[in-house]
Structure formats: structure tokens, C-alpha cells
Amino acid sequence: MNRRLIAVPALAIAVLALTGCAGKTRGTANPAPVTDSSSETTPRSTADTAPHVPSPLNTGSITSDACATLSASARSDLGLGEGRPRSTGNGPSCTFQEAADPGNQIDVTTVTANKNGLQDVYDTKANDAYWGETQAAGYPGVYAAAVDDRKSGKCGLFVAVTDQLAVNILVQYDNGAGASDPCPVAMKFGEAMIHTLGG
């Protein structure tokens, strides 16, 4: 079966969960319109507030091409091939396959449909089957997905790159150590992404 064909619903179902009652977009079929104004933001929730990023990263490249989340050297260090870009309703996405085993892949989405970054993940955490705070190279993140498939080689991680933008990393590994423990793979990708973007 073509892994790329099954990756799209996995991303929509397992990671970018259904829209919460607060009106956040996390994978709906018809997400709220996205404006071009980078300065437009929605007030952050006063309850359960997400941590701020220590220093906003330069995200110009990844808001149009999610494959730019990793440099060529970072891909090589992680054993990944060149990414295949896709467009989704949530923002630009990219699929990276493991060079030695194409059955192992990582889908990355720059979630431009949301304007409050990691705060939107906090606001919709009631929709998630698992949810846990973490950090990737000093930048706040959350392990979260609507379906808990971690024992089946799938792990979702959101990492804030600015206070208005989060990147979603979805690991889908069938073989090797990542198949039984996929979340460390997601974290390594997140850390490499932060370093690629200059963090």
C-alpha cells in the first residue's frame, strides 16, 4: 500500500484533532480562512496558558515550504531522505522518509491555519487521547494526538517556533526502535528543526 496515501488521513485524525468549542482549527475539513497579515493575532486564553517561546525564530521559509524545517545536514544526521511537499488546509506539509527504510516516515505541518501557536493546542487538549508538555531545544512543545497509537509507532508533537506559530511533527514508524518508541524520534526531529531555524 502506498504509505503516502495513508499518511494524509493519519495526520488529520491522529494529530490535528477536531475543532474545539473555542473555534480553533486542528484539522477540520473547512478550516477558518487564513489571512496574510503576520501581525494579526487572537487574544491568548487566560486559563491554562501556553509558555512563550524564548526567542521567536525566523519562520519565513517554513510558512510556504514545510520541507525547509530541516537543513540538508540535519536530514542526513537523522537518516532522512529529501522531503516531499504537500498542501493541506492546516498549512504547508512535508513527508520525510527514512533513507534506509521508506516504511518509516515523518509528516511535518506548519500549522498556519492557527494564529495563536501552541496556545491553540492547549485550548483544544480535551480532544486529545494523550497530552504532555515538553521542550525541544529550549522551545515549548506538547506531545498530543486525538488517537493514542504510540504503541504502534505513531507519535504527535507540536513545537512552538513563535508565539503565533506551531509546527506539528507526526512520526509513523513501522520498523526499528522508533516503531516501539516513536516519541524520541519526534523530539530529535523537533530539536533539529529548532537548530535549522536558528534557535
N, C-alpha and C positions, 0 to 999 in steps of 0.2 A: 504493500500500500504506500502511496506517496505520502511521506511524512509532512510535506509542506501543506497538503490539503487538510490534514487533520490538525495542524498547528493553529489555524485560524479560530475554529470553534473552541479549542482548548484555551486560547488566550482570552476569548470573550467570556467563557464560562468560568474558568478557574481563577482568573486574576482580576480582570476589570469587571467587578460584580455589578449586579443590578443597581439601578439608580435608587438612592435612598430617598426618604421623605423630605430631606433637606434640599433636594433638587440637584445633587452632584451627579456628574457623568462618570460612570465607571463601566462603560461597555454597552450602553444602550444602542438599539438599532438606529435610532434617530437622535444623536446627541445634540445638546444645545448648540446653537451657532457659535462659531469661534470668530472673534474679531481680530483685526490686525494690530490693535493698539496694545503694545507691550506694557504700557503704564496702567491699563485698566485692571483693577483688582476688586475682589469682593471682600467685605469685612470678614476678618477671621473670627471663628467661633470663640466665645468666651469660656466655654466649657471644654475640658479635655484638649487643650491647645497643643498643636504640634510644635516641636522645638524649631527654632530658627536655624538657618544654615550659618556656619561660622563666617563664610565669605562667599557671596554669590559667584558662581562660575560663569565663564563665557559659554553661552549655550547657542550662539548664533548658528553654528554648523549643525547641531542636532535637532533644531526645530524644523529643519527641512529634510534632514537625512539622518535617520536613527543609526545607520551603519557607521556614522562618524563618532559614535560613542567609544570606539576603541581605535587606537592607532595601530598601524601595521605591526609594530614591535610588540604591542600588548596582545594582539591576536596570536602572534607566534608564541609568546610566553604561555598563553592559555591553551595552545594547541588547537586553535580555531582557524577555519578557512575564511575566505572573504565572505562578507555578509551579502544577503540578497534583500534589497529594499522592497517594502510594500507600503501601501497607503491604507489607513484604517480610519474609522470615524472618530477614534480617540487621539489620532495623531500619527506621525510617521513611524513605521515599524521596520525592523530588520531581523532576519533569521541568520544566525551563525551556526554552522555545523562543525562538529569536532573533525579535524582533518583525518585522524586515524580511524574514526568510526562515525560515519554520517548518520547513524541511528541515534546519536546523541546531539541535541541541538539546544540553542538558547534563543528565545524570541525576546526582542527588546523593543519597547514602545516609549517614545517621548510623548507623554500624556498632555498634549497641548489643548485638548478639549476642556480641561480643568484650569482654572485661573488661580487657585489657592494652594497649589502644590501639595505637599504632604498633608496639609490640613484637611483636604477633601477625603483623603484616605482615613484620617481619624474620624471624620464626620459620618462615614459610611461603614464603620467597623462592625456594626451589628449585622451586616450582610455576610461577614466572613466566617468561614469554618475554623480558621486559626488566625491569630493576630499577635504579633510580638514586636516590641520596639528593639532597635539595634542601631549600629553606626557602621558606615562604610568609609574608611579612611578619615574619620572625624566628622562625616556628614550624616545627618539623621536619616534613618530608614525604618521601614516596617516590613516584617515578613507577614504576608496576608494573601489569602485567596478564598474564593467562595466555596471551593471544594478542597478537602484535605487529601491530596494524593501524594503526600511526601514519601510514603512507603512504596509508592510506585514510580519513583524517580522524578517527581514534579515538585517544584518549589517556586513560589512567587515572592519577589522582593521589590518594594518601592524604595527609591533613594531620592531624596530632595537635592537638587542641584542649585536651585534658588528657592526663595520663599514662595514663588509663584509657579514653580515647575518641578514636577517629579518625573522620574524615569522608572518604568516598570520592567523588571527582568524576570522572565519565566524560563526556568530550566526544565527540560524534558529529556531525561537521560534513560536509555534502555539498558545500557551495559556499563561495566566497570564500577568503581567506587561511588560515582555520582548517582548510580541507579538506586543504591540503598541509602544514600545520604546526600541528597541534591542541594540542600541549602548552603553548605560551604562553597559549592560551585557558583551559586548565585552571588555570594558575598565576594568571592575572588573577582568575578566579573565587575561587581559594583565598585570595588576598590580600584581596579584597573581603569574603569571609566572615569572616576574622580581624578586620577593621575593624568589621564589623557586630556581632560578638560582643564588641567592646570591647577588642581587642588593640592 
